Amino acid sequence: MTVSKGKGRERTSNIVRHCPKCGSIRVHPSRRQGPVENLLATLGGTICRCHDCCARRVWFGLAALPIGNRDPETPPWTGIAMFGSSCAALALVWWVVTRIAGSSF
């Protein structure tokens, strides 16, 4: 990432971002879509889209976090599967904690 400095501060208009997925420099700001993206923007994130691979990410400085499922090569059920596995992992952790807490007393 190339950053032009101006009077000791980063100027966001001169930042050249590289897409972490495809490496393209055609990454441009994108409109916010929904309350989650509005919240991320309020927290200081910049929502951008890569025009080559259509990936959307929220950028916090140099860190990019993927948002949305706009990858045409990814099956549409991937997000549901990841949500389900996250819930199962959370339930397992909750079960272990309650077992340990119950045996301590």
C-alpha positions, 0 to 999 in steps of 0.5 A: 500500500502506498500512502502519500503523507501531507502535513504529518497525517495520512490523506485518505484520497491518495491511498492506493489499496491492493486487493488481498484476494487478487492483488489488483489496485482497482479498489475503490470506495463502495456505497454502504449496504445495510445497518452493519456496514453503516455501523462499520463506517461509523467505527472508522472503516472505509468500505471498498470494492475490488473492480476485478474480483468484486470482493467487498471489504471494510478497511481499518487503516491497513487491515481489510476485513471481508464483508458480503458474499459477492464472489461468483465462484463461492457457493451461496450456502457458504455463509450459512455453513460458516454461521452454523459452525460458529454457533456449534462452536459457541454451544460447545464452549458454553457446555464445557464452561457449565460442566467445569463450573458445575463440578467445581462447587 
